[in-house]
Amino acid sequence: MDPYLRSALLTAVIHSLRAQDEDDRAQLRIALERVRQALRDALDEHPVWRAGPRDAAIWLREQGLTISDLADLLATSESSIRRWTSSEEDGGPGAEQGERVMVVVKIVNHLRHAMTPRGAVHWLQRPHPELEARRPVDELKDAESYRRLISLASGVRSFVAT
C-alpha cells in the first residue's frame, strides 16, 4: 500500500477511536469519512501500482492525459505513446521508459485526488518552489528524484478535513 494512504488510514482510525471515546459524534463522522476515503483510494490505486508500464500508460490516457501531454512528460514521441496505448499493438515501453511511466503514473495518481488531469500536467510542467524553481518533469532522472517527486505529489493531497 502507498505509504501516504497507510498513514492516512491509520490516522483516521486513531481519530475515530478518540472521537468514540469522547462521545463526539460530529468528529466521529468526519474521522469515519476519512477512513472511507483512505480505503477507497487504496482500492482505487491497486491496479495502478501492480500493472506494468504498458497498462500504466493506458491508465494515464484513461485519466484524460492527451498523447501530446504524455509524449512531453515521458520524453518520447507521440507515435511511441500511440503504440504503447493501442489495443492493437503488443509492445510497451522499454526498461528506462517503463520506469519513467511508472513514476509519472504514481505522481498523477496522487495529484488526481486534488486536481484535474490538465492540472496534473501543469503541476509537472511548472517550476516548483521545493525544487528550487525547477520543473518536476525535468527532475525525472533517477530513483532518488523519483521518490522526492512522488513525495511532493502526495503532499498535494495531504490536507486534513475539519
Disulfide bonds with the S-S distance in Angstrom:
none
